[in-house]
Amino acid sequence: MKVLVAIKRVIDYAVPVRVRPDKAGVEALLPKLSMNPFCEIALEEAVRLKERGVAAEVVAVSVGPPHFQDTLRTALAMGADRAVHVPLTAEVVALQAAAAAGGGEGGAGAGGAAAAASSESPLQPLGVARVLAALAGREGAGLVLLGKQAIDDDCNQTGQMLAGLLGWPQATFASKLELELGGKGSGGGAAAAAAAARVTREVDGGLEVLSLPLPAVVTADLRLNTPRFVTLPAMMRAKKRPIESAPLESLGLSPADVAPALALLRVEEPPARAAGTRVGGVEELVRRLREEARVL
Ligand code: AMP
């Protein structure tokens, strides 16, 4: 069985993000970009499935500007067998910007905000999902793994939309993934064919366990696994490996198919927190909680 893993490149989670003064997005001069943490977890899970002999091939896929290839190299170093980059032509990028320029509050006054101004990828989730659906079909994937959300735009939509477009079952926020085997795979080499996925999800009241017939879409939550450390030799080897380029047209898609579905109005910093006060003792704390905060 082939496993497709969707990988997004985002601003590193440790970098403080600042909103642009014109409120049209976040500062573009950003020092460090890395693989979205939830995509890293999705990829680790796919590599483990391969190591267990359940997956025959792990294909990492990224849709975005040329520098997204750096993150695909990290994916190869982590254990992906192949990497596919879907580049965005100037026409696609212009379409996204044009649609967004009419959107900001006061029209183009919002600085001609990019459609996904907090994101390094100009495509919105529906556009990404359409690309992933085309790739899943082309590759004959039995399972598509994604992060539950990208930490830049916090959309939490791509996996759900992908499952809808493909008409496949989905399990979001997976904290455990087991594949139930159903005999020998045909195109899967030595790996056995999986018939269904058993997914555990952390929900408010406890754990929910689902069974999904394959092919299916699963999105990874934080506790699914701890991704492996990428070693320098693995990274050096990955630098020499090819990354396939799959332009939209080669997937049967046009720029209009990935055009933005919504416009960003503005991005704002959260309100500043009021300064704290020091209380003289427990009695004063209790009195103020009762009389001023009215929480007791
Ligand atoms: P989102 O719906 O934007 O929060 O993203 C959820 C997941 O969709 C991410 O963790 C990735 O697995 C996938 N994804 C989003 N954008 C891209 C992209 N440009 N290229 C590849 N995968 C993506």
Residues whose N, C-alpha, C, O or C-beta is under 5 A from the ligand:
A	BS01	AMP	A6 I7 K8 N36 F38 C39 V61 S62 V63 G64 S121 P125 V128 L146 G147 K148 Q149 A150 D154 C155 N156 Q157 T158 G159
